[in-house]
Amino acid sequence: MPRKMGGKMDPIIEEHGRLSPEKLIALKGKEITARLRLIEHLYNVHMEQWPTVYLNRYLLREAVESYYCDIYRLKFFRQVDRINEHKKAAYAMKWLARVRPVQIREGFGPDSSSIMVNAFFALIAGLELLGVKYDAKNDAWWKAFATEMTYLLHYHSVSVETLTQAMSVLKKLDQERNTAAT
């Protein structure tokens, strides 16, 4: 059983200790369902420009459950009391990019814009979880950032720590840009 470090222990860890993924998923069922709905909503809002793809809900569930298992492992094995918003966004991005729940519809072949659609969706989900508004249509910087991050998420095995740092810096830049604009 992990020790408390500077605050409250996660209630699930405190009550149950080490859990199998199946038991954790059963205990976190309501949170998982809420996260699934949120990500489905993000898909519906942001992915309309790709009519040749669809969201595979089975794979989406796999990605979300994997996210929750990783967060639990982080809390249990590293005795982390609270996971910050940047790390949560990074884990979501990692699993959406890895599991690839956005699939090409039957009868359509992959085209150049749909090849990296899962990486782009992972980035959009991460930005939304942080409350950062993506606006590539109106800013060359955003377009360059999105292009580079999408490429990184699609073609490279990027660590959660690297993504966490990138999202932390991005959130700070976004806050400064918003402050300067007002």
N, C-alpha and C positions, 0 to 999 in steps of 0.2 A: 504494500500500500504506500503510495507516495506521501511525503510529508507536506504539511502546509508551508507555503512560502510567502510570507508577507501579507496574507489576506485570507479570504474565504476559499475553501476548497470547493471545486465543482461539486454540486449536489449529487450527481450521478456517481462520481468517483467516490465521494464520501460514503454514500449508501451501499454501493455495489462493488467498489474496487475494480479490479481488472475484469473486463467484459469481452466476450467474443463479439465480432462484428454483428452477428445476428441479434444478439441480446441488446446491443447498443441501438441498433436500428429500430428494434421494437420499442425501446424506451423513448426514442427521439421521433417517433412516427408523426406527431403533429407538426413539429418543426420542419421535418423533411417534406411533408405535404405542403406546408406554407412556402418553403423555398422552391419547390417544384412549380407551384402556381406563379410565384414571382418570376422565375426564369422563363416560364411559358409566356407570361405577359411581355417580358422583354423581347422575346423572340417575335411575338406578334407585332410589337411596335417597331422594332428595328430591322427586321429581316424581310420586309415586304418587297424589297428590290430584287429578291431572288425567287422568282416564281417556280423555278425548276427544283427547289429543295423543300424539305419538310422536316419537322422536329420529331424525331423518333423518341417517344416518351419512355420506352423501356431503357434506352441508352441514357436518356436524361436522368432517370431515376438512379441508374448505376453511377453516373457522375456525382450526383448530389449525395448519395449514400457514401461514396468514397470520400467526399469532402468531409462529411461528418465523422467518419472513422479517422481520418488524418487529424482533425482538430482534437478528437478525444485522445489519440495517441500522443499528440503534442502536450496536452494537459497532463496525461497520466505519467508518461515517461520522463518528461523534462520539467515536471512540476510547475508549469506555467499556469498562473491563476486566471489570467484574463487574456484573451486573444484580441489584438487591436484590429481596427477596420482594414488596415492595409494588408495584414496577413490573411484575413478572411477573404478579401478580394483576390489575393494571390492564389490561395488554395482553390477558390472557385474557378479562376482562370486556368490553373493547372489541370483540373479534372475535366473541364469542358473541352479544352484543347486536346487532351489525351484520349478521352472516350469518344469524342466526335459525334454528338447526338444529332447534328444537322446532317441529313442524308439527301442524296440526289434522288428525285422521283424516278420511278420506273419509266423507261422509254426515253429518258434524257441522258445524254452522256455528259461527263464533266467538261465544263468550259473553263476558260482562264479565270473568270470571275468567281466560279463556285469551288475551285480547287482549295482555296484557303478560307472558305466560309466559316468553318468551325473555329479557326484561330481568331477571325474577326469577331465572331459572336462571343468568344471567350473574353476578348478585350472589352467589348461593349458591356458585357455583364459585369466585369470587374469595375469598370468606370461607374456604372450605375450603382453598384453596391457602395462605392465611395461617395456618391453624390456629385461626381464630376460630369459635367455636361459636354459630351463629345460634339464638336462642330467643325468637321473637316470641310464642309461646303463653304464656310466663310473664313477659313484661316489656313494658310499654307503650312504653318507650324503643326497644326493638328493633323493635317493630311500626312505630313512626313512622319510624325510620331506614330500614327495608326499604321502606316505602311511598314515601318521598321518593327513595331511590336507584333504585328500580324505575321510577318516573316519569321521573327524569332520564335513565336509560339508554334508555328506550323513546322518549321524545319529543324529546330534545335530542342534538345532536352534542357530546359531552363529550370533552375532551382527555384523553390518557393521563396528562398531568402532573397534572390536576385529580383524576382517579381515584387516582393514586399518592398524592397528598397526603391524600385522604379515607381511603384504606386505611391509611396510616401512622398517622393520628390515631386511627382506629378500633382498630387493633391495640394502640396504647398505652392507650386507654381500657379495652379488654377486659382487658389485663394488670393494670391498676390495679383494676378491678372484681373480678377473680379473686383478687388479693392481699388486697383488703379483705374478701372473703367468707371467707377462711381464717383 
